[in-house]
Every structure is written in C-alpha cells, then in structure tokens.
Amino acid sequence: MNSNLKRTFLRILQFTACFSTGAVVKSQFTTSKAFTFSMANFPSCHRLIQIHGEDDRKNDIIFCGDIRNAVSHIIFFGGDVQDYPENMLAHRDNKHHIKWSLEATAKLLYQKHPNSAIWVIKPANMYIKTFSSFSNFVDCSEIGVPSPEPTDHGAFRHLQKLFLMGVLQAYTIPAEETHATCPSDNASSEPHPAATTLPISVVGFSKGCVVLNQLLFELQAAKADPELGKFVSQVQSMYWLDGGHNGGSKTWVTDRTILSSLVGTNIEVHVHVTPYQINDPMRKWIGKEEKKFVEELEKLGVKVKETVHFKDEPRSIENHFRVLEEFGGRT
C-alpha cells in the first residue's frame, strides 16, 4: 500500500470521536409523517457525512446493512431529483417522488439484497435542488452533463478511497444499530478484509450512469495500476439502469476501443431500460446509443444482459423509477 493511501486510512481514525457523538453519522433519519418505514428489525440508514476520497474531494454516503456479516457490496449512484427525504419533501415538485429518496432506495436495495452492504453515493451538488452533479467523478456542467470529450478525472481513485473510508467508518457504528450478530471490531489503519476481498456491484440509475460511463473510460488504466487493479478485480458486475442525462448525446458509451477494456475482466454488464428513456421522441439518440452499447459488447464477447421493462406500457416517470424495484443484482 502506498504512503498516500496509508495516510488516507490513518485519517479515518481521527474522525472516530465524531462518530460517537453523532456529528458525522446520523444513525436514523426523520421525515414527514407521510413518509415512514415500518420495518421491524430493519437496519437504519446511516449518513456518512462528507467522506474524504481523492485529494480534497468529499461525498456523503448513505450506508445500509450489516457490515460485519456482508458477503458483497453494492455501490449505487442515483439520478436527478433523488435526495435526502427532508430536502425532497421541501420541494414543490420533488416531494411527489419521495418514495425514491436516496435513503428509501438504500433500504429498497438492502431489502432485495440482505446479504450485501449498501453504499449510496450522494452527488457532490444538486443544482436548484433537482439536478444531480457527480462532479467528483466526472468532468461535467453544473447541471451534471458530462463533458463531450471525457478524460481521466480520477473517478476510480476517488471511488476506491471513498469506499474504503466508508467501510472503516461503518465499522465504528455500534453493532446493535446495524443488527449485526457479532461485536464491533477495533478500528484499524489497514483496510478491513470486507473492503478488500468481497465482490462489488456498481449500479447507476438515470443520471448516475454517467459515473459508470466515466469508470469505463478509465478502466484500461485502472487495470494496469497496482492499487486500482486490486479494486477493479473486486468489481463483479455493473448495472446501467435507464441511463440518461440532460446533454445532447453520448448518454451511452459506444466507442468500441473504450468498451474493449471490459474484455479480460470478470465484470458482467447488466442493462435495464424502459420506454421513458429509449423511446423518448425528443431524445432519439438515447435508444440508438443504448442499442449500440449492447451490440458492441456482444461482439466483443463481454457478458452482457439487456432487459426492457414496461415495454408495452406508455412512457412514464413512475415506470422510470420503478426499474429500481425490477432489476436484479448480485447478492
């Protein structure tokens, strides 16, 4: 492990005291009475606030699950509108989609995959409290539209460090608050085996797919990097869920050279789409690009599975969100 990464792990120990007072982690959240969970023996969502990643980049993470007994990890990047529930409830329009808040999504993912640790990465910014901007991962505009000519933005390096620090901080949460079946481990300056050995699924929904696209652009270099290569080897699957953004093109990666970086990895690609995106009459390129994305991967021999949901139903924003309930995922 290089010295920079070691300093990253050591820095986490300085935050432990903050966790014990609740200054960094909120073990539970409260929302309007109109939106509550009634799941007995269900782990609370934990807000890991402003977690350090690459350089001075920080993201909030919503964690859900039993970190001490998980057999896999699911890292999720959401779309526009999705935010903390209290922010959505305070918004005139977004309150109507409160069912799909980031914390509700974390719980939904855990309910579907109770043997996994769930990590929902909150965007660095929400422009006018609606448009997700993953600027810590992607070179993008203030409304989150990625640059038409992507370059190495350090997305893999940021995700690796963010993930490892998140795991270490999750270990400071009292076991009883995560319904763990064994006592808390002592904090360590080295990454826990749960972070360095268990398989990872990376999931992008709607705007969140821009992060997965960026990871593809950086994948070839990441595989060759001694530190990042180990992290890449943990990634067993990537899920594109009804990808879309506000730009005029390049919603899906279609460059065969970039896609060929998946060859030789163990990464399985899963594509789940709905008519909301691929049949949008005002953005016809989305459907064309998605089709080429799948076709090119098949030609390259990459394991890819495409599922079109609600194809016989009219386009709707609700069905767009419902893909979160319908897609599978590695457990």
Buried (B, 14 or more C-beta within 10 A) or exposed (E): EEEEBEEBBEEBEEBBEBBEEEEBBBBEBEBEEEBEEEEEEBBBBBBBBEBBBBEEBBBBBBBBBBBBBBEBBBBBBBBBBBBBBBBBBEBEEBBEBBBBBBBBBBBBBBEBBBEBBBBBBBBBBBBEBBBBBBBBBBBBBEBBBBBEEBEEBBBBBBBBBBBBBBBBBBBBBEBEEBEBEEEBEEBEBEBBEBBEEBBBBBBBBBBBBBBBBBBBBBBEEBBEBEBBEEBBBBBBBBBBBBBBBEBEEBBBBBBEEBBBBBEEBEBBBBBBBBBBBBBBEEBEBBBBBBBBBBEBBEEBEBBBBBBBBBEEEEBEEBBBBBBBEEBBBBB
